[in-house]
C-alpha cells in the first residue's frame, strides 16, 4: 500500500513538472494597447477574441485609454466584464466633472444657476481654466473598480504585470509608471492636455502619455516578452482638408509625439491589430458597442496568427465577492491645509470613522469637495489599518485661484434686459469664507452682495445685502386694495425699490437640508405715479424683522427638474418700522413651498407644487401684500409667478396656490411642457372657515424650453378663463 502511494506521488509530480516545463517553454506574450480616447474601447473587442482562442497574456503596457483598459484587465477582470462596465458608465461624465446638483451646497447651487461664464481673476487679471475637467468621475470609478487590489503598489505583482506611460509636462519626458497608486497612475496616463487637469505624482506634473509614447512596445519588450500583440487605435496624421476646427488642430498638435517612430514600432510588433474606427472620434463613448465590435472584427482578421498562440488558457471572470461595494473605514487621515479645517472637510465629505462606507457614499463626499472649487486636486487611497478596517487617506491641494470674475445675461417682461458682472473673493477675512458681489445693469440697476463663513459641521454665519427694483405698468385684476376714488386709470405705473439686508446663522446636513435664523432690515419705497395718495409715496419705510427658515432641496435641476423634492418655509415677524404711513403694528408673514418631481417613461416629468403665503396681523402698507402673476423672473418673498394673469395683477395678504407641470424632453435639452395652476386668495382668508368657497383663480400655459449656455430660453403661451386674455411670455438666461 505504501509503494502504491509513492507511485501516485511520483505520477502527479511528473505531471506537475511536465506542465511547468510546458509553461516555461511557452513564449511570453506581451500586449501593447495604444491611446485613442473612446476609440480605445476597441481594445475590449480584441481581448474577447484573445480569450476565446485561449491566449494567455504575460505583460500589459498601455497609454491613455489603453492604460485604463489594460490596468483593469491586469487587475483580474475579463473582457466580458469590461464590456459590461463601459456600457454602464456615463459617457458625458467621462469627459467632464459632472457634479450633480444635490452634491452642491446651497451657495454653490446658486452660483451655478446664475452665472453663464466664470473666469479666474487673481491679481485682477483675467485668466483661463487649466482644463475642462479634473477627471474626478474617472478617478472615483477607477478607485471603485480597483478596490480589490488597493493594497498593491507594485504593478508587477498584479495578476498580470502592468505598466503605463505618462508625460512630464515640464521636461517633456516619458514617465513609466510601474508602482504607486494604481488609479492615480492610470488617471495620469490619460490626462489629455486641456481636457483633464495634470496629475501630480512624486513632485512631477504628468499629462497624457500619448504626447510622447502612445505605443509602449519597447517597454514591454524589455520585460521579457517574446511575442508582442499590439492594438493601435490612433488616428493617422490629418490632411489639410480634414482639419476643420480648433479641436482638430489641438488633436494634430497633441498627436505629433504619437506618430514619431510608429513605422518602426509596427515592424517590431509580431501581431499588429488596427481596428477600422476612422468614423469615430476620441469622445464618441456613446458608440461604445459599435467600437467594441470593430475590435472584434480587426482581431478576427488576424485569427490564424492568434490561434498559434493559444494554449488552452481560460481567463475566468473576477468573482463578485472580490469586487468591493463598500469598505470598512477605521478613520480618515488627511494632509494639513492652510485655509480649511477638518470640520469643513468632514462637513463636505461626511464623517466616516469606524463606518462601512459604500463607494457611492465616498463618491458623493468627494464630489461635494470638488463642487466647492477650493481644491485644484483631490486624491485619496486606502491603507490597511493596524486594527479592523482601512485608513482612508486624503491628499488635498488647495486651489491658488481665490478670486473669480463671473458673467450672466437675462431678459424677462418684468425686469426687462439685464447683464450681470460678479466678483467672488474666497478667503477674504477668515478660513472657509467667500464673498460675492453681483452688479446688475440694464433697464433696472440692481445688486446682490453675500458673505458666508462656511464652517462645515458647525454653524456657519454670514450677511447679505440686496437691492431690487423695477417699473411696470400693472393692470390689477382686483382693485380692492386701494380706494376707488383715487383711480385715474385702469393701469397703475408701479415703481418698486426694495433694499434688504440680512445677518444670519445657518447649519446644513449633506448639502440638502438647511436650517437658518437671522435678522432682516428692509427699506422699501413703493409708488404708483398715476395714482394720488395725498402724499409722495405709497410707502417709504424701514422694517426690522427676526426670521427663521428651513430648506430641503434635492431637485436635480432648478429650471427643468426631473426628480427630487423642494421644500422651503420661512417665518418672519416684523417688530419695528419707521412707519411712513403712521399705521404700523407688529405683524408676521409665513411663506411655504413644497414641490415634488418624478419622471415617467424616461422623458416625461411630472411636478406637483404647493405654495402658501399667510399674514398674521395688519399690514401697514399694501405694497407688503403678496403680488402674483406672470412668469420667467426671479421671485421674491412677496412677488410670485402665476400663469394666466399679468405680472403683479393679483394681490392679497394671504393666498394658497397649487401647480401641476408635465414636461416632455423630446430631444436633448429641448422641452415641451404643459402647466396648470390654481389659487385661492383673500385678505386674512384663513381666519374664515369658508375660504374653500372663495372664487378659484386658474391659469394654464403651454411652453417650450431650451437649456442654453446662458441659461434657459423659454416661451410660454398663457391663458386664464377668468381674464379671458392670452399672455405670451419670453425669457432668456438664468434668473437673477
C-alpha positions as MATLAB code, in Angstrom:
seq = 'XXXXXXXXXXXXXXXXXXXXXXXXXXXXXXXXXXXXXXXXXXXXXXXXXXXXXXXXXXXXXXXXXXXXXXXXXXXXXXXXXXXXXXXXXXXXXXXXXXXXXXXXXXXXXXXXXXXXXXXXXXXXXXXXXXXXXXXXXXXXXXXXXXXXXXXXXXXXXXXXXXXXXXXXXXXXXXXXXXXXXXXXXXXXXXXXXXXXXXXXXXXXXXXXXXXXXXXXXXXXXXXXXXXXXXXXXXXXXXXXXXXXXXXXXXXXXXXXXXXXXXXXXXXXXXXXXXXXXXXXXXXXXXXXXXXXXXXXXXXXXXXXXXXXXXXXXXXXXXXXXXXXXXXXXXXXXXXXXXXXXXXXXXXXXXXXXXXXXXXXXXXXXXXXXXXXXXXXXXXXXXXXXXXXXXXXXXXXXXXXXXXXXXXXXXXXXXXXXXXXXXXXXXXXXXXXXXXXXXXXXXXXXXXXXXXXXXXXXXXXXXXXXXXXXXXXXXXXXXXXXXXXXXXXXXXXXXXXXXXXXXXXXXXXXXXXXXXXXXXXXXXXXXXXXXXXXXXXXXXXXXXXXXXXXXXXXXXXXXXXXXXXXXXXXXXXXXXXXXXXXXXXXXXXXXXXXXXXXXXXXXXXXXXXXXXXXXXXXXXXXXXXXXXXXXXXXXXXXXXXXXXXXXXXXXXXXXXXXXXXXXXXXXXXXXXXXXXXXXXXXXXXXXXXXXXXXXXXXXXXXXXXXXXXXXXXXXXXXXXXXXXXXXXXXXXXXXXX';
ca = [
       0.000    0.000    0.000;
       2.852    2.338    0.856;
       4.525    1.509   -2.507;
       1.276    2.342   -4.328;
       1.078    5.685   -2.523;
       4.653    6.524   -3.593;
       3.802    5.620   -7.205;
       0.870    8.079   -7.110;
       3.117   10.820   -5.733;
       5.670   10.216   -8.491;
       2.930   10.242  -11.146;
       1.436   13.558  -10.067;
       4.907   15.008   -9.590;
       5.776   14.123  -13.177;
       2.550   15.753  -14.391;
       3.351   18.915  -12.427;
       6.891   19.014  -13.814;
       5.567   18.475  -17.344;
       3.077   21.351  -17.011;
       5.771   23.586  -15.529;
       8.140   22.694  -18.358;
       5.456   23.447  -20.939;
       4.767   26.785  -19.235;
       8.465   27.637  -19.318;
       8.658   26.648  -22.996;
       5.578   28.739  -23.877;
       6.619   32.086  -25.340;
       5.916   35.070  -23.088;
       3.256   37.233  -24.668;
       3.147   40.971  -24.196;
       0.126   43.122  -25.028;
       0.520   46.759  -26.072;
      -2.601   48.949  -26.028;
      -2.387   52.414  -27.545;
      -4.288   55.507  -26.507;
      -7.158   56.918  -28.510;
      -9.942   58.076  -26.221;
     -13.267   56.405  -26.947;
     -11.636   54.542  -29.826;
      -9.745   52.583  -27.177;
     -12.937   50.663  -26.414;
     -11.905   48.545  -29.416;
      -9.289   47.020  -27.081;
     -12.120   45.182  -25.320;
     -13.174   43.552  -28.587;
      -9.612   42.372  -29.236;
      -9.360   40.965  -25.700;
     -12.551   38.986  -26.274;
     -11.020   37.255  -29.299;
      -7.752   36.567  -27.460;
      -9.685   34.951  -24.608;
     -11.769   32.840  -26.982;
      -8.560   31.479  -28.514;
      -7.019   30.655  -25.135;
      -4.184   33.195  -25.359;
      -2.549   33.942  -22.014;
      -1.145   37.471  -21.633;
       2.020   37.777  -19.536;
       2.623   41.548  -19.643;
       0.455   44.555  -20.462;
       1.599   48.047  -21.333;
      -0.835   50.823  -22.121;
      -1.137   54.523  -22.685;
      -4.163   56.730  -22.001;
      -7.307   54.699  -22.795;
      -5.007   51.720  -23.300;
      -3.830   52.199  -19.707;
      -7.421   52.226  -18.434;
      -8.427   49.046  -20.283;
      -5.064   47.408  -19.642;
      -4.983   48.262  -15.939;
      -8.447   46.842  -15.327;
      -7.645   43.698  -17.303;
      -4.350   43.260  -15.438;
      -6.181   43.531  -12.101;
      -8.305   40.471  -12.873;
     -11.348   41.499  -14.914;
     -12.057   39.565  -18.093;
     -13.180   41.074  -21.403;
     -16.893   40.416  -20.866;
     -16.786   42.224  -17.531;
     -15.011   45.192  -19.134;
     -17.710   45.270  -21.813;
     -20.402   45.452  -19.116;
     -18.500   48.111  -17.161;
     -18.135   50.511  -20.067;
     -21.704   50.043  -21.209;
     -22.869   51.273  -17.806;
     -20.692   54.382  -17.451;
     -21.967   57.908  -18.051;
     -20.397   58.935  -21.363;
     -20.820   62.668  -20.697;
     -19.330   62.399  -17.204;
     -16.190   60.731  -18.601;
     -15.384   63.968  -20.404;
     -16.283   66.496  -17.746;
     -16.693   66.715  -13.998;
     -20.431   66.408  -13.909;
     -21.379   67.437  -10.403;
     -24.988   66.596   -9.589;
     -26.963   69.475   -8.141;
     -27.630   67.561   -4.928;
     -23.861   67.440   -4.251;
     -23.583   71.225   -4.197;
     -24.055   73.441   -1.174;
     -26.845   75.983   -1.262;
     -24.307   78.675   -2.067;
     -22.843   76.585   -4.902;
     -26.298   75.791   -6.280;
     -26.985   79.492   -6.607;
     -23.559   80.053   -8.138;
     -24.174   77.529  -10.924;
     -27.720   78.734  -11.579;
     -26.946   82.384  -12.199;
     -23.610   82.704  -13.988;
     -23.063   81.721  -17.606;
     -19.287   82.275  -17.599;
     -16.691   82.068  -14.836;
     -13.018   83.031  -15.155;
     -10.072   83.168  -12.728;
      -9.355   86.767  -11.661;
      -6.278   86.623   -9.425;
      -4.424   89.940   -9.099;
      -7.375   91.432  -11.023;
      -6.109   89.778  -14.201;
      -8.451   87.615  -16.227;
      -7.125   84.073  -16.552;
      -8.358   80.874  -18.141;
      -9.202   77.469  -16.650;
      -6.391   74.885  -16.560;
      -8.727   72.285  -18.041;
     -12.343   71.429  -18.621;
     -12.280   68.650  -16.034;
     -10.298   67.282  -13.099;
     -11.299   63.778  -14.205;
     -12.948   63.061  -10.854;
     -15.626   60.820  -12.369;
     -12.884   58.635  -13.882;
     -10.875   58.695  -10.650;
     -13.814   57.660   -8.464;
     -14.725   54.940  -10.955;
     -11.166   53.556  -11.041;
     -10.948   53.524   -7.244;
     -14.149   51.514   -7.060;
     -13.216   49.068   -9.814;
      -9.680   48.544   -8.480;
     -10.556   48.306   -4.788;
      -9.720   44.578   -4.757;
      -6.036   45.449   -5.439;
      -5.976   48.623   -3.344;
      -3.092   47.446   -1.134;
      -0.833   46.561   -4.087;
       1.579   49.347   -5.007;
       3.884   47.202   -7.200;
       2.146   46.823  -10.566;
       4.368   43.842  -11.481;
       2.606   41.877   -8.729;
      -0.856   42.309  -10.214;
      -2.466   39.150  -11.678;
      -0.904   40.306  -14.959;
       2.188   42.555  -14.657;
       1.334   46.049  -15.891;
       2.863   49.397  -16.726;
       1.552   52.619  -18.208;
       3.070   55.748  -19.706;
       2.599   59.421  -18.825;
       4.369   62.611  -19.904;
       6.214   65.064  -17.648;
       4.667   68.370  -18.686;
       7.768   70.313  -17.559;
      10.540   68.268  -19.198;
       8.527   66.620  -21.962;
       9.979   63.238  -20.988;
       8.082   59.965  -20.946;
       7.450   58.635  -17.431;
       6.981   54.889  -16.980;
       4.587   54.184  -14.109;
       5.105   50.740  -12.574;
       4.340   51.399   -8.925;
       2.337   53.661   -6.639;
      -1.367   54.418   -6.563;
      -2.816   52.447   -9.490;
      -5.961   54.577  -10.069;
      -3.893   57.776   -9.915;
      -1.288   56.381  -12.329;
      -3.985   55.382  -14.807;
      -5.564   58.831  -14.497;
      -2.188   60.486  -15.198;
      -1.640   58.356  -18.294;
      -4.977   59.549  -19.690;
      -4.841   63.228  -18.655;
      -5.331   64.677  -22.138;
      -3.997   68.272  -22.255;
      -6.663   70.977  -21.776;
      -9.384   68.352  -21.331;
      -8.141   66.946  -17.998;
      -6.102   68.571  -15.240;
      -2.454   67.376  -14.998;
      -1.842   64.821  -12.238;
       0.932   65.343   -9.695;
       2.912   62.208   -8.770;
       6.209   62.366   -6.848;
       6.522   66.121   -7.470;
       6.173   65.629  -11.224;
       3.263   67.134  -13.137;
       2.022   64.463  -15.537;
      -0.239   64.511  -18.580;
      -1.331   62.032  -21.243;
       1.473   59.623  -22.151;
       0.354   59.694  -25.763;
       2.075   63.047  -26.187;
       5.467   61.258  -26.326;
       4.805   57.497  -26.360;
       1.387   56.250  -27.322;
       2.514   52.707  -28.111;
       4.935   51.433  -25.413;
       6.295   48.401  -27.258;
       9.957   48.806  -26.205;
       8.985   48.929  -22.532;
       7.078   45.633  -22.793;
       9.834   44.002  -24.840;
      12.297   44.878  -22.057;
      10.105   42.978  -19.593;
      10.958   39.765  -21.434;
       8.083   39.436  -23.876;
       8.877   37.034  -26.732;
       5.768   37.857  -28.739;
       4.139   41.285  -28.939;
       0.475   41.729  -29.780;
      -0.207   45.389  -30.438;
      -3.575   47.104  -30.755;
      -3.356   50.515  -32.408;
      -6.379   52.827  -32.183;
      -4.542   56.051  -33.035;
      -5.546   58.373  -35.831;
      -3.111   58.955  -38.611;
      -1.930   62.457  -39.383;
      -4.768   64.543  -40.716;
      -4.538   66.086  -44.148;
      -5.099   69.803  -44.501;
      -8.603   69.262  -45.890;
      -9.535   67.237  -42.786;
      -8.542   69.959  -40.302;
     -11.777   71.880  -39.902;
     -11.707   73.378  -36.444;
      -9.777   74.163  -33.297;
     -10.346   70.663  -31.890;
      -8.768   69.107  -34.986;
      -5.793   71.477  -34.661;
      -5.303   70.624  -30.971;
      -5.508   66.904  -31.743;
      -2.980   67.247  -34.561;
      -0.523   69.099  -32.293;
      -1.027   66.773  -29.331;
      -0.548   63.716  -31.518;
       2.790   64.692  -33.082;
       4.542   62.536  -30.488;
       2.236   59.621  -31.240;
       3.379   59.369  -34.836;
       7.084   59.552  -34.004;
       8.791   56.223  -34.789;
       5.465   54.493  -35.346;
       6.601   52.778  -38.541;
       9.463   51.065  -36.688;
       7.133   50.114  -33.828;
       4.702   48.489  -36.245;
       7.528   46.450  -37.782;
       8.596   45.335  -34.293;
       5.063   44.125  -33.490;
       4.514   40.411  -34.090;
       0.734   40.664  -34.394;
      -0.353   44.192  -35.284;
      -4.091   44.863  -34.992;
      -5.528   48.096  -36.402;
      -9.328   48.374  -35.975;
     -11.229   50.339  -38.611;
     -12.546   53.140  -36.407;
     -11.991   56.141  -38.660;
     -15.677   57.077  -38.416;
     -15.424   57.568  -34.652;
     -13.764   60.264  -32.576;
     -11.926   60.263  -29.255;
     -15.118   61.397  -27.488;
     -17.761   59.104  -29.027;
     -18.180   56.993  -25.894;
     -21.882   56.720  -26.684;
     -20.919   54.479  -29.639;
     -19.078   52.051  -27.370;
     -20.893   48.924  -28.568;
     -20.033   49.625  -32.198;
     -16.394   50.378  -31.393;
     -16.000   47.144  -29.388;
     -17.359   45.216  -32.377;
     -14.768   46.905  -34.598;
     -12.114   45.498  -32.264;
     -13.587   42.011  -32.617;
     -13.614   42.362  -36.407;
      -9.997   43.530  -36.544;
      -8.772   40.705  -34.284;
     -10.727   38.141  -36.295;
      -8.759   39.178  -39.394;
      -5.612   38.053  -37.524;
      -7.236   34.875  -36.241;
      -4.779   32.466  -37.875;
      -1.819   34.150  -36.153;
      -3.664   34.416  -32.839;
      -4.635   30.737  -32.841;
      -0.954   29.757  -32.991;
      -0.509   31.383  -29.565;
      -3.459   29.612  -27.964;
      -2.530   27.449  -25.012;
      -5.982   26.467  -23.817;
      -5.788   29.147  -21.123;
      -9.104   30.356  -19.775;
      -9.325   33.729  -18.079;
     -12.146   33.484  -15.592;
     -14.232   36.460  -14.572;
     -13.281   38.289  -11.420;
     -15.556   36.776   -8.736;
     -18.323   39.032   -7.473;
     -17.243   38.520   -3.853;
     -13.851   40.062   -4.695;
     -15.394   43.230   -6.145;
     -15.910   45.630   -3.248;
     -19.069   47.684   -2.983;
     -18.195   49.047    0.433;
     -15.163   49.329    2.681;
     -14.930   49.482    6.454;
     -13.152   52.768    7.164;
     -11.365   52.802   10.517;
     -10.527   56.503   10.294;
      -9.692   59.286    7.862;
      -6.220   60.747    7.515;
      -5.576   63.964    5.634;
      -2.750   66.359    4.920;
      -2.556   69.714    6.705;
      -4.353   72.558    4.957;
      -3.705   76.258    5.257;
      -7.214   77.611    4.857;
      -9.634   74.759    5.568;
     -10.071   72.835    8.807;
     -11.299   69.292    9.404;
     -14.812   70.420   10.302;
     -15.097   71.997    6.879;
     -13.683   68.932    5.080;
     -15.786   66.414    7.005;
     -18.837   68.617    6.573;
     -18.476   68.094    2.826;
     -17.041   64.581    2.756;
     -19.108   63.022    5.511;
     -17.979   61.522    8.800;
     -16.585   58.068    8.019;
     -14.763   56.912   11.195;
     -15.451   53.244   12.094;
     -18.110   53.010    9.455;
     -18.814   50.819    6.441;
     -18.699   53.260    3.550;
     -20.105   52.381    0.144;
     -18.315   53.666   -2.915;
     -21.431   55.642   -3.787;
     -21.183   57.421   -0.421;
     -17.488   58.044   -0.979;
     -18.139   59.333   -4.488;
     -20.803   61.712   -3.161;
     -18.415   63.013   -0.488;
     -15.563   63.528   -2.950;
     -17.979   65.189   -5.381;
     -19.110   67.536   -2.589;
     -15.477   68.549   -2.017;
     -14.926   69.020   -5.733;
     -18.063   71.155   -6.017;
     -16.541   73.774   -3.698;
     -13.863   74.575   -6.319;
     -11.491   75.146   -3.406;
      -9.116   72.334   -4.382;
      -7.070   72.028   -7.551;
      -6.560   68.303   -6.948;
      -8.261   65.706   -4.765;
      -6.517   62.366   -4.307;
      -7.286   59.509   -1.984;
      -6.272   55.918   -1.389;
      -6.720   53.198    1.202;
      -4.142   51.855    3.622;
      -4.501   48.688    5.629;
      -5.106   49.618    9.249;
      -3.480   48.029   12.280;
      -6.954   47.308   13.565;
     -10.036   46.190   11.696;
     -10.792   48.438    8.742;
      -8.869   50.670    6.343;
      -7.472   54.144    6.655;
      -8.927   56.498    4.070;
      -6.017   58.779    3.199;
      -6.923   62.148    1.668;
      -4.419   64.346   -0.118;
      -5.941   67.718   -0.982;
      -4.204   70.528   -2.788;
      -5.721   73.950   -2.238;
      -6.503   75.970   -5.312;
      -4.318   79.024   -5.816;
      -7.230   80.777   -7.522;
      -9.226   82.677   -4.901;
     -10.837   85.392   -6.997;
     -13.261   84.916   -9.885;
     -14.966   87.124  -12.438;
     -18.398   85.900  -13.486;
     -20.985   86.996  -16.012;
     -24.672   86.453  -16.669;
     -27.419   87.645  -19.022;
     -31.175   87.707  -18.611;
     -34.350   89.038  -20.160;
     -37.944   88.824  -18.972;
     -41.008   91.043  -19.226;
     -40.812   92.329  -15.637;
     -37.154   93.279  -15.164;
     -36.526   93.629  -18.926;
     -32.940   93.243  -20.149;
     -30.131   92.760  -17.651;
     -26.433   91.941  -17.680;
     -24.619   90.752  -14.577;
     -20.984   91.119  -13.569;
     -19.850   89.337  -10.423;
     -16.637   89.360   -8.425;
     -16.191   86.476   -5.991;
     -13.396   86.505   -3.409;
     -12.539   83.484   -1.274;
     -10.504   83.615    1.943;
     -11.284   87.302    2.370;
     -11.259   87.563    6.181;
     -11.347   84.040    7.598;
     -10.683   80.472    6.634;
     -13.621   78.899    4.813;
     -15.167   82.240    3.820;
     -16.392   83.553    0.473;
     -17.649   86.995   -0.550;
     -19.667   87.585   -3.693;
     -20.890   90.824   -5.265;
     -23.304   90.917   -8.222;
     -23.751   94.173  -10.084;
     -26.711   94.057  -12.450;
     -27.157   96.770  -15.025;
     -29.738   97.259  -17.745;
     -33.298   98.530  -17.588;
     -33.266   98.147  -13.798;
     -29.988   98.590  -11.918;
     -29.654   96.150   -9.010;
     -27.036   94.496   -6.823;
     -26.652   91.464   -4.580;
     -23.865   91.020   -2.017;
     -23.367   87.872    0.019;
     -20.692   86.930    2.553;
     -20.550   83.444    4.070;
     -18.207   81.724    6.516;
     -18.779   78.017    5.855;
     -17.892   76.024    8.980;
     -18.943   72.636    7.663;
     -20.264   70.528   10.536;
     -20.630   73.570   12.806;
     -22.918   76.576   12.442;
     -21.991   78.880    9.586;
     -22.702   82.599    9.536;
     -22.926   85.391    7.022;
     -24.572   88.529    5.758;
     -26.475   89.529    2.642;
     -27.448   92.830    1.062;
     -29.705   93.028   -1.975;
     -31.115   95.964   -3.924;
     -34.052   95.067   -6.131;
     -36.059   97.473   -8.281;
     -38.319   97.559  -11.302;
     -41.007   99.609  -13.010;
     -44.067   98.003  -14.520;
     -47.444   99.130  -15.805;
     -49.815   96.943  -13.822;
     -53.436   96.281  -14.660;
     -54.836   94.909  -11.370;
     -57.436   92.182  -11.664;
     -58.887   93.316   -8.321;
     -58.569   96.947   -7.133;
     -59.927   96.478   -3.636;
     -56.546   97.140   -2.070;
     -56.864  100.863   -2.961;
     -59.801  103.237   -2.653;
     -61.809  103.668   -5.854;
     -61.867  107.447   -5.728;
     -58.155  107.826   -6.381;
     -58.122  105.894   -9.678;
     -57.083  107.985  -12.650;
     -56.508  104.985  -14.939;
     -57.009  101.225  -15.179;
     -53.220  100.937  -15.473;
     -51.002  101.505  -12.438;
     -47.494  102.806  -13.194;
     -45.753  100.878  -10.415;
     -42.259  101.888   -9.285;
     -40.778   99.411   -6.815;
     -37.499   99.633   -4.858;
     -36.527   97.114   -2.191;
     -33.289   97.120   -0.178;
     -32.960   94.044    2.046;
     -30.067   93.363    4.435;
     -29.703   90.180    6.471;
     -27.400   88.810    9.168;
     -27.814   85.066    9.525;
     -26.713   81.791   11.062;
     -27.229   78.529    9.239;
     -26.454   74.853    9.545;
     -26.952   72.165    6.973;
     -26.891   68.429    6.543;
     -25.349   66.786    3.473;
     -25.853   69.987    1.429;
     -29.541   69.138    1.023;
     -31.161   70.350    4.244;
     -30.624   73.817    5.701;
     -31.894   75.417    8.866;
     -31.281   79.106    9.423;
     -32.195   82.102   11.519;
     -31.311   85.744   11.488;
     -32.436   89.332   11.482;
     -33.586   91.316    8.453;
     -33.604   95.027    7.739;
     -35.782   96.076    4.816;
     -36.129   99.518    3.269;
     -38.950   99.680    0.763;
     -40.053  102.526   -1.474;
     -43.219  101.940   -3.478;
     -45.018  104.382   -5.705;
     -47.790  104.376   -8.279;
     -47.120  107.534  -10.228;
     -50.580  107.920  -11.771;
     -52.488  107.281   -8.526;
     -52.971  110.053   -5.991;
     -52.436  109.091   -2.338;
     -52.378  112.550   -0.780;
     -48.651  112.002   -0.116;
     -45.451  111.405   -2.062;
     -45.263  107.616   -1.824;
     -47.370  104.545   -1.254;
     -44.651  103.516    1.206;
     -41.197  104.726    2.216;
     -40.360  102.776    5.360;
     -37.663  100.790    7.126;
     -38.642   97.455    8.699;
     -36.765   95.245   11.179;
     -37.655   91.549   11.471;
     -36.183   88.396   13.004;
     -36.786   85.324   10.860;
     -36.391   81.556   10.811;
     -36.187   79.371    7.709;
     -35.896   75.725    6.678;
     -34.926   74.442    3.219;
     -34.799   70.932    1.785;
     -33.689   70.833   -1.842;
     -32.963   67.639   -3.786;
     -34.131   68.843   -7.206;
     -31.666   67.740   -9.881;
     -32.267   70.906  -11.920;
     -33.750   74.242  -10.893;
     -35.348   75.072  -14.233;
     -36.223   71.657  -15.693;
     -36.272   69.222  -12.746;
     -36.785   65.515  -13.370;
     -36.615   64.200   -9.814;
     -36.398   65.330   -6.228;
     -38.159   67.275   -3.516;
     -38.007   71.002   -2.846;
     -39.354   72.395    0.405;
     -38.740   75.817    1.874;
     -40.511   77.663    4.635;
     -39.880   80.965    6.374;
     -41.462   82.690    9.339;
     -40.726   86.412    9.651;
     -42.010   88.599   12.462;
     -41.725   92.335   11.789;
     -41.213   94.149   15.080;
     -40.227   97.709   14.191;
     -40.780  100.208   11.405;
     -40.021  103.850   10.663;
     -43.756  103.886    9.834;
     -44.117  106.207    6.860;
     -47.899  105.612    6.817;
     -48.251  106.059   10.587;
     -50.217  102.833   10.915;
     -47.611  100.231   11.848;
     -48.358   97.363   14.183;
     -46.149   94.247   14.506;
     -47.153   91.515   12.056;
     -45.981   88.065   10.952;
     -45.700   86.575    7.480;
     -45.351   82.845    6.826;
     -44.203   81.626    3.425;
     -44.016   77.981    2.387;
     -43.470   75.973   -0.770;
     -43.376   72.231   -1.431;
     -42.571   70.672   -4.791;
     -42.177   67.036   -5.839;
     -40.958   65.827   -9.245;
     -40.910   62.340  -10.713;
     -40.068   61.114  -14.207;
     -42.068   58.530  -16.122;
     -41.225   56.771  -19.390;
     -37.681   58.187  -19.204;
     -38.545   61.590  -20.745;
     -41.819   62.722  -19.161;
     -41.526   64.567  -15.837;
     -44.453   65.500  -13.620;
     -44.077   68.222  -10.998;
     -46.618   68.883   -8.257;
     -46.169   72.030   -6.219;
     -47.989   73.835   -3.441;
     -47.280   77.428   -2.378;
     -48.733   79.391    0.518;
     -48.401   82.877    1.964;
     -50.045   83.873    5.247;
     -50.120   87.222    7.026;
     -50.967   87.356   10.710;
     -51.825   90.872   11.795;
     -52.416   94.083    9.889;
     -50.047   95.266    7.146;
     -49.067   98.951    7.356;
     -48.999   99.302    3.574;
     -50.480   97.372    0.649;
     -47.060   97.044   -1.029;
     -46.286   94.358    1.581;
     -49.074   92.192    0.172;
     -48.314   89.141   -1.947;
     -48.349   90.032   -5.650;
     -48.778   87.265   -8.197;
     -48.797   86.887  -11.971;
     -46.513   86.379  -14.947;
     -43.552   84.044  -15.415;
     -39.829   83.982  -16.155;
     -38.421   86.177  -13.372;
     -36.621   85.552  -10.083;
     -39.380   85.601   -7.499;
     -39.059   87.465   -4.200;
     -40.655   86.753   -0.838;
     -43.854   88.569   -1.799;
     -43.678   88.687   -5.628;
     -44.542   85.346   -7.220;
     -45.339   83.930  -10.667;
     -48.828   82.775  -11.658;
     -49.854   81.599  -15.122;
     -52.864   83.174  -16.808;
     -52.524   86.616  -15.213;
     -50.253   89.558  -15.944;
     -47.346   90.429  -13.641;
     -48.441   91.749  -10.207;
     -52.107   91.768  -11.255;
     -53.255   89.628   -8.317;
     -52.613   90.676   -4.738;
     -53.673   89.826   -1.222;
     -52.119   89.414    2.210;
     -52.786   85.646    2.067;
     -53.005   83.033   -0.677;
     -52.838   79.300   -1.371;
     -51.574   78.122   -4.754;
     -51.163   74.704   -6.389;
     -49.476   73.763   -9.654;
     -49.028   70.739  -11.881;
     -46.483   70.724  -14.689;
     -45.931   67.992  -17.271;
     -42.618   68.329  -19.102;
     -41.574   66.265  -22.120;
     -37.874   66.330  -23.029;
     -38.345   65.435  -26.689;
     -34.683   65.961  -27.591;
     -31.553   66.600  -25.571;
     -32.064   69.913  -23.680;
     -35.303   70.660  -25.584;
     -38.571   70.637  -23.635;
     -42.289   70.954  -24.239;
     -44.419   71.498  -21.155;
     -47.995   71.972  -20.099;
     -48.777   73.712  -16.807;
     -51.938   74.353  -14.824;
     -52.087   76.426  -11.631;
     -54.924   77.275   -9.254;
     -55.179   79.695   -6.365;
     -57.354   80.960   -3.558;
     -56.525   84.433   -2.317;
     -58.165   86.895    0.038;
     -57.050   89.093    2.895;
     -56.907   87.069    6.113;
     -58.711   84.249    4.317;
     -57.513   81.513    6.703;
     -59.334   83.237    9.542;
     -62.605   82.125    7.975;
     -63.988   78.608    7.710;
     -65.449   79.203    4.253;
     -62.211   80.095    2.426;
     -62.548   76.987    0.237;
     -65.756   78.519   -1.125;
     -63.886   81.540   -2.458;
     -63.705   82.014   -6.249;
     -60.850   79.892   -7.595;
     -58.280   81.659   -9.754;
     -56.866   79.467  -12.520;
     -54.369   79.680  -15.346;
     -52.850   77.410  -17.973;
     -49.711   77.567  -20.073;
     -48.169   75.738  -22.997;
     -44.426   76.234  -23.235;
     -41.184   75.416  -24.981;
     -37.818   75.469  -23.227;
     -34.222   75.037  -24.297;
     -31.207   74.794  -21.996;
     -28.636   77.196  -23.462;
     -25.155   78.089  -22.198;
     -26.511   81.357  -20.742;
     -29.480   79.687  -19.086;
     -32.972   78.589  -20.070;
     -34.691   80.011  -23.125;
     -38.441   79.772  -22.564;
     -41.590   80.796  -24.404;
     -44.937   80.456  -22.628;
     -48.410   80.943  -24.055;
     -50.729   81.501  -21.084;
     -54.479   81.808  -20.636;
     -56.971   82.178  -17.793;
     -60.716   81.596  -18.243;
     -61.423   84.361  -15.696;
     -59.386   87.039  -17.500;
     -60.080   85.684  -21.000;
     -56.795   87.161  -22.211;
     -53.800   85.396  -23.737;
     -50.337   86.331  -22.489;
     -47.136   85.346  -24.272;
     -44.005   85.445  -22.132;
     -40.450   85.127  -23.340;
     -37.434   84.790  -21.077;
     -33.766   84.075  -21.706;
     -30.935   83.373  -19.315;
     -30.501   82.362  -15.698;
     -32.830   84.175  -13.307;
     -31.287   86.816  -11.044;
];
